[in-house]
Amino acid sequence: MALSVGIVGLPNVGKSTLFNALLQSAKASAANYPFCTIDPNIGVVEVPDDRLYEIAKLEKSRKITPTFIEFVDIAGLVRNASKGEGLGNQFLSHIREVDAIAMVLRCFENADVVHVEGSVDPIRDAQIIDLELIAKDLETIDKRLEKVEKMARLGDKKVREELEFLMHIKSILENMEPLRRCSERLPSELLEYAKKNLFLLSLKPLLYVANVGDGDLPSGNSMSEKVFEYAREEGSPAVLICAKLEEELIGLEAHEKEELLKSYGLQEPGLNKLIREAYKLLNLITFFTAGEKETRAWTIKRGAKAPQAAGKIHSDFERGFIAAEVINYQEYAKVGSINRAKELGLIRLEGKDYVVKDGDIVYFRFNV
């Protein structure tokens, strides 16, 4: 199953506009009224990676296959969503199903675009969303506690440990602190238990998206600066985007896009940065297979070993894994071809314990 990033925010902050631009289409409806998006829209987006195209060019590949990431456009949350306001619990359940969150925060003034809170304040908006995630998590914890407290009376050691975990988590949430902000301080056993059993919303990795007006490009404004500072405080990534400009880029020819971006002092679309940061947020890396027939990018979790990477291509490769011939892209780019790298003895032979690195170009030896 593909890992996914949910695009979350209050109504009318630019979520669906951003999603449209991500998909290079008008699949997601974007309009100036709350709850324009009700059912979540899902889109699979190419991960931009210049290395893939450079390898294909050097190897003279007939086919190029990129890797992808899934984005989900989730309808706008409002204050008290956890109590059923707006379309409340329905939206929160959609967030539960994604692996990470991209929180879009409005950092632009526009009298023609209504704000559900009556004024523009991205930090307040972020805190409103967090409070709704926390409230939903407390509901999850309380339901679990009901069952566990009854079982704990029987004296089972494992159940007592679970009870302690739940009480610890509840104490953090009752202080209105999202769990991701304190995850590094939590005992590893508790964190593992929470991730495996509770699927808590405020524990999901999060990326802040500061959506500015085109007049604030390329460096942002005082509101986006606050968002970046807020993100730094909790150790989360943040990106600057102008969703309006990103949507304007849809359908333009390559040279027209380049000229428009240049006029705003940008070298590439902000979406490229957003996609790459979301990919990293999911703890994903890319390795490549290359040749005359095809150059292809493959997605694996950071820390995966060579047999697991081989299994992404075909289960037979993992089952019959013998060894991996490896060169990293940086070394490869210096010599310009796989054949030249072999002649120079730069291809390493790695065994089953080798941890695949981002940018590795790999040929797997296997026998089934």
Secondary structure as a PSIPRED ss2 file (coil, helix, strand):
# PSIPRED VFORMAT (PSIPRED V4.0)

   1 M C   1.000  0.000  0.000
   2 A C   1.000  0.000  0.000
   3 L C   1.000  0.000  0.000
   4 S E   0.000  0.000  1.000
   5 V E   0.000  0.000  1.000
   6 G E   0.000  0.000  1.000
   7 I E   0.000  0.000  1.000
   8 V E   0.000  0.000  1.000
   9 G C   1.000  0.000  0.000
  10 L C   1.000  0.000  0.000
  11 P C   1.000  0.000  0.000
  12 N C   1.000  0.000  0.000
  13 V C   1.000  0.000  0.000
  14 G C   1.000  0.000  0.000
  15 K H   0.000  1.000  0.000
  16 S H   0.000  1.000  0.000
  17 T H   0.000  1.000  0.000
  18 L H   0.000  1.000  0.000
  19 F H   0.000  1.000  0.000
  20 N H   0.000  1.000  0.000
  21 A H   0.000  1.000  0.000
  22 L H   0.000  1.000  0.000
  23 L H   0.000  1.000  0.000
  24 Q C   1.000  0.000  0.000
  25 S C   1.000  0.000  0.000
  26 A C   1.000  0.000  0.000
  27 K C   1.000  0.000  0.000
  28 A C   1.000  0.000  0.000
  29 S C   1.000  0.000  0.000
  30 A C   1.000  0.000  0.000
  31 A C   1.000  0.000  0.000
  32 N C   1.000  0.000  0.000
  33 Y C   1.000  0.000  0.000
  34 P C   1.000  0.000  0.000
  35 F C   1.000  0.000  0.000
  36 C C   1.000  0.000  0.000
  37 T C   1.000  0.000  0.000
  38 I C   1.000  0.000  0.000
  39 D C   1.000  0.000  0.000
  40 P C   1.000  0.000  0.000
  41 N E   0.000  0.000  1.000
  42 I E   0.000  0.000  1.000
  43 G E   0.000  0.000  1.000
  44 V E   0.000  0.000  1.000
  45 V E   0.000  0.000  1.000
  46 E E   0.000  0.000  1.000
  47 V C   1.000  0.000  0.000
  48 P C   1.000  0.000  0.000
  49 D C   1.000  0.000  0.000
  50 D H   0.000  1.000  0.000
  51 R H   0.000  1.000  0.000
  52 L H   0.000  1.000  0.000
  53 Y H   0.000  1.000  0.000
  54 E H   0.000  1.000  0.000
  55 I H   0.000  1.000  0.000
  56 A H   0.000  1.000  0.000
  57 K H   0.000  1.000  0.000
  58 L H   0.000  1.000  0.000
  59 E H   0.000  1.000  0.000
  60 K C   1.000  0.000  0.000
  61 S C   1.000  0.000  0.000
  62 R C   1.000  0.000  0.000
  63 K E   0.000  0.000  1.000
  64 I E   0.000  0.000  1.000
  65 T E   0.000  0.000  1.000
  66 P C   1.000  0.000  0.000
  67 T C   1.000  0.000  0.000
  68 F E   0.000  0.000  1.000
  69 I E   0.000  0.000  1.000
  70 E E   0.000  0.000  1.000
  71 F E   0.000  0.000  1.000
  72 V E   0.000  0.000  1.000
  73 D E   0.000  0.000  1.000
  74 I C   1.000  0.000  0.000
  75 A C   1.000  0.000  0.000
  76 G C   1.000  0.000  0.000
  77 L C   1.000  0.000  0.000
  78 V C   1.000  0.000  0.000
  79 R C   1.000  0.000  0.000
  80 N C   1.000  0.000  0.000
  81 A H   0.000  1.000  0.000
  82 S H   0.000  1.000  0.000
  83 K H   0.000  1.000  0.000
  84 G C   1.000  0.000  0.000
  85 E C   1.000  0.000  0.000
  86 G C   1.000  0.000  0.000
  87 L C   1.000  0.000  0.000
  88 G H   0.000  1.000  0.000
  89 N H   0.000  1.000  0.000
  90 Q H   0.000  1.000  0.000
  91 F H   0.000  1.000  0.000
  92 L H   0.000  1.000  0.000
  93 S H   0.000  1.000  0.000
  94 H H   0.000  1.000  0.000
  95 I H   0.000  1.000  0.000
  96 R H   0.000  1.000  0.000
  97 E C   1.000  0.000  0.000
  98 V C   1.000  0.000  0.000
  99 D C   1.000  0.000  0.000
 100 A E   0.000  0.000  1.000
 101 I E   0.000  0.000  1.000
 102 A E   0.000  0.000  1.000
 103 M E   0.000  0.000  1.000
 104 V E   0.000  0.000  1.000
 105 L E   0.000  0.000  1.000
 106 R E   0.000  0.000  1.000
 107 C C   1.000  0.000  0.000
 108 F C   1.000  0.000  0.000
 109 E C   1.000  0.000  0.000
 110 N C   1.000  0.000  0.000
 111 A C   1.000  0.000  0.000
 112 D C   1.000  0.000  0.000
 113 V C   1.000  0.000  0.000
 114 V C   1.000  0.000  0.000
 115 H C   1.000  0.000  0.000
 116 V C   1.000  0.000  0.000
 117 E C   1.000  0.000  0.000
 118 G C   1.000  0.000  0.000
 119 S C   1.000  0.000  0.000
 120 V C   1.000  0.000  0.000
 121 D C   1.000  0.000  0.000
 122 P H   0.000  1.000  0.000
 123 I H   0.000  1.000  0.000
 124 R H   0.000  1.000  0.000
 125 D H   0.000  1.000  0.000
 126 A H   0.000  1.000  0.000
 127 Q H   0.000  1.000  0.000
 128 I H   0.000  1.000  0.000
 129 I H   0.000  1.000  0.000
 130 D H   0.000  1.000  0.000
 131 L H   0.000  1.000  0.000
 132 E H   0.000  1.000  0.000
 133 L H   0.000  1.000  0.000
 134 I H   0.000  1.000  0.000
 135 A H   0.000  1.000  0.000
 136 K H   0.000  1.000  0.000
 137 D H   0.000  1.000  0.000
 138 L H   0.000  1.000  0.000
 139 E H   0.000  1.000  0.000
 140 T H   0.000  1.000  0.000
 141 I H   0.000  1.000  0.000
 142 D H   0.000  1.000  0.000
 143 K H   0.000  1.000  0.000
 144 R H   0.000  1.000  0.000
 145 L H   0.000  1.000  0.000
 146 E H   0.000  1.000  0.000
 147 K H   0.000  1.000  0.000
 148 V H   0.000  1.000  0.000
 149 E H   0.000  1.000  0.000
 150 K H   0.000  1.000  0.000
 151 M H   0.000  1.000  0.000
 152 A H   0.000  1.000  0.000
 153 R C   1.000  0.000  0.000
 154 L C   1.000  0.000  0.000
 155 G C   1.000  0.000  0.000
 156 D C   1.000  0.000  0.000
 157 K H   0.000  1.000  0.000
 158 K H   0.000  1.000  0.000
 159 V H   0.000  1.000  0.000
 160 R H   0.000  1.000  0.000
 161 E H   0.000  1.000  0.000
 162 E H   0.000  1.000  0.000
 163 L H   0.000  1.000  0.000
 164 E H   0.000  1.000  0.000
 165 F H   0.000  1.000  0.000
 166 L H   0.000  1.000  0.000
 167 M H   0.000  1.000  0.000
 168 H H   0.000  1.000  0.000
 169 I H   0.000  1.000  0.000
 170 K H   0.000  1.000  0.000
 171 S H   0.000  1.000  0.000
 172 I H   0.000  1.000  0.000
 173 L H   0.000  1.000  0.000
 174 E H   0.000  1.000  0.000
 175 N C   1.000  0.000  0.000
 176 M C   1.000  0.000  0.000
 177 E C   1.000  0.000  0.000
 178 P C   1.000  0.000  0.000
 179 L H   0.000  1.000  0.000
 180 R H   0.000  1.000  0.000
 181 R H   0.000  1.000  0.000
 182 C H   0.000  1.000  0.000
 183 S H   0.000  1.000  0.000
 184 E H   0.000  1.000  0.000
 185 R H   0.000  1.000  0.000
 186 L C   1.000  0.000  0.000
 187 P C   1.000  0.000  0.000
 188 S H   0.000  1.000  0.000
 189 E H   0.000  1.000  0.000
 190 L H   0.000  1.000  0.000
 191 L H   0.000  1.000  0.000
 192 E H   0.000  1.000  0.000
 193 Y H   0.000  1.000  0.000
 194 A H   0.000  1.000  0.000
 195 K H   0.000  1.000  0.000
 196 K H   0.000  1.000  0.000
 197 N H   0.000  1.000  0.000
 198 L C   1.000  0.000  0.000
 199 F C   1.000  0.000  0.000
 200 L C   1.000  0.000  0.000
 201 L H   0.000  1.000  0.000
 202 S H   0.000  1.000  0.000
 203 L H   0.000  1.000  0.000
 204 K C   1.000  0.000  0.000
 205 P C   1.000  0.000  0.000
 206 L E   0.000  0.000  1.000
 207 L E   0.000  0.000  1.000
 208 Y E   0.000  0.000  1.000
 209 V E   0.000  0.000  1.000
 210 A E   0.000  0.000  1.000
 211 N E   0.000  0.000  1.000
 212 V C   1.000  0.000  0.000
 213 G C   1.000  0.000  0.000
 214 D H   0.000  1.000  0.000
 215 G H   0.000  1.000  0.000
 216 D H   0.000  1.000  0.000
 217 L C   1.000  0.000  0.000
 218 P C   1.000  0.000  0.000
 219 S C   1.000  0.000  0.000
 220 G C   1.000  0.000  0.000
 221 N C   1.000  0.000  0.000
 222 S H   0.000  1.000  0.000
 223 M H   0.000  1.000  0.000
 224 S H   0.000  1.000  0.000
 225 E H   0.000  1.000  0.000
 226 K H   0.000  1.000  0.000
 227 V H   0.000  1.000  0.000
 228 F H   0.000  1.000  0.000
 229 E H   0.000  1.000  0.000
 230 Y H   0.000  1.000  0.000
 231 A H   0.000  1.000  0.000
 232 R H   0.000  1.000  0.000
 233 E H   0.000  1.000  0.000
 234 E H   0.000  1.000  0.000
 235 G C   1.000  0.000  0.000
 236 S C   1.000  0.000  0.000
 237 P C   1.000  0.000  0.000
 238 A E   0.000  0.000  1.000
 239 V E   0.000  0.000  1.000
 240 L E   0.000  0.000  1.000
 241 I E   0.000  0.000  1.000
 242 C C   1.000  0.000  0.000
 243 A H   0.000  1.000  0.000
 244 K H   0.000  1.000  0.000
 245 L H   0.000  1.000  0.000
 246 E H   0.000  1.000  0.000
 247 E H   0.000  1.000  0.000
 248 E H   0.000  1.000  0.000
 249 L C   1.000  0.000  0.000
 250 I C   1.000  0.000  0.000
 251 G C   1.000  0.000  0.000
 252 L C   1.000  0.000  0.000
 253 E C   1.000  0.000  0.000
 254 A H   0.000  1.000  0.000
 255 H H   0.000  1.000  0.000
 256 E H   0.000  1.000  0.000
 257 K H   0.000  1.000  0.000
 258 E H   0.000  1.000  0.000
 259 E H   0.000  1.000  0.000
 260 L H   0.000  1.000  0.000
 261 L H   0.000  1.000  0.000
 262 K H   0.000  1.000  0.000
 263 S H   0.000  1.000  0.000
 264 Y C   1.000  0.000  0.000
 265 G C   1.000  0.000  0.000
 266 L C   1.000  0.000  0.000
 267 Q C   1.000  0.000  0.000
 268 E C   1.000  0.000  0.000
 269 P C   1.000  0.000  0.000
 270 G H   0.000  1.000  0.000
 271 L H   0.000  1.000  0.000
 272 N H   0.000  1.000  0.000
 273 K H   0.000  1.000  0.000
 274 L H   0.000  1.000  0.000
 275 I H   0.000  1.000  0.000
 276 R H   0.000  1.000  0.000
 277 E H   0.000  1.000  0.000
 278 A H   0.000  1.000  0.000
 279 Y H   0.000  1.000  0.000
 280 K H   0.000  1.000  0.000
 281 L H   0.000  1.000  0.000
 282 L C   1.000  0.000  0.000
 283 N C   1.000  0.000  0.000
 284 L E   0.000  0.000  1.000
 285 I E   0.000  0.000  1.000
 286 T E   0.000  0.000  1.000
 287 F E   0.000  0.000  1.000
 288 F E   0.000  0.000  1.000
 289 T E   0.000  0.000  1.000
 290 A C   1.000  0.000  0.000
 291 G C   1.000  0.000  0.000
 292 E C   1.000  0.000  0.000
 293 K C   1.000  0.000  0.000
 294 E E   0.000  0.000  1.000
 295 T E   0.000  0.000  1.000
 296 R E   0.000  0.000  1.000
 297 A E   0.000  0.000  1.000
 298 W E   0.000  0.000  1.000
 299 T E   0.000  0.000  1.000
 300 I E   0.000  0.000  1.000
 301 K E   0.000  0.000  1.000
 302 R C   1.000  0.000  0.000
 303 G C   1.000  0.000  0.000
 304 A C   1.000  0.000  0.000
 305 K E   0.000  0.000  1.000
 306 A H   0.000  1.000  0.000
 307 P H   0.000  1.000  0.000
 308 Q H   0.000  1.000  0.000
 309 A H   0.000  1.000  0.000
 310 A H   0.000  1.000  0.000
 311 G H   0.000  1.000  0.000
 312 K H   0.000  1.000  0.000
 313 I H   0.000  1.000  0.000
 314 H C   1.000  0.000  0.000
 315 S H   0.000  1.000  0.000
 316 D H   0.000  1.000  0.000
 317 F H   0.000  1.000  0.000
 318 E H   0.000  1.000  0.000
 319 R H   0.000  1.000  0.000
 320 G C   1.000  0.000  0.000
 321 F E   0.000  0.000  1.000
 322 I E   0.000  0.000  1.000
 323 A E   0.000  0.000  1.000
 324 A E   0.000  0.000  1.000
 325 E E   0.000  0.000  1.000
 326 V E   0.000  0.000  1.000
 327 I E   0.000  0.000  1.000
 328 N E   0.000  0.000  1.000
 329 Y H   0.000  1.000  0.000
 330 Q H   0.000  1.000  0.000
 331 E H   0.000  1.000  0.000
 332 Y H   0.000  1.000  0.000
 333 A H   0.000  1.000  0.000
 334 K H   0.000  1.000  0.000
 335 V H   0.000  1.000  0.000
 336 G C   1.000  0.000  0.000
 337 S C   1.000  0.000  0.000
 338 I H   0.000  1.000  0.000
 339 N H   0.000  1.000  0.000
 340 R H   0.000  1.000  0.000
 341 A H   0.000  1.000  0.000
 342 K H   0.000  1.000  0.000
 343 E H   0.000  1.000  0.000
 344 L C   1.000  0.000  0.000
 345 G C   1.000  0.000  0.000
 346 L C   1.000  0.000  0.000
 347 I C   1.000  0.000  0.000
 348 R E   0.000  0.000  1.000
 349 L E   0.000  0.000  1.000
 350 E E   0.000  0.000  1.000
 351 G C   1.000  0.000  0.000
 352 K C   1.000  0.000  0.000
 353 D C   1.000  0.000  0.000
 354 Y C   1.000  0.000  0.000
 355 V E   0.000  0.000  1.000
 356 V C   1.000  0.000  0.000
 357 K C   1.000  0.000  0.000
 358 D C   1.000  0.000  0.000
 359 G C   1.000  0.000  0.000
 360 D E   0.000  0.000  1.000
 361 I E   0.000  0.000  1.000
 362 V E   0.000  0.000  1.000
 363 Y E   0.000  0.000  1.000
 364 F E   0.000  0.000  1.000
 365 R E   0.000  0.000  1.000
 366 F E   0.000  0.000  1.000
 367 N C   1.000  0.000  0.000
 368 V C   1.000  0.000  0.000
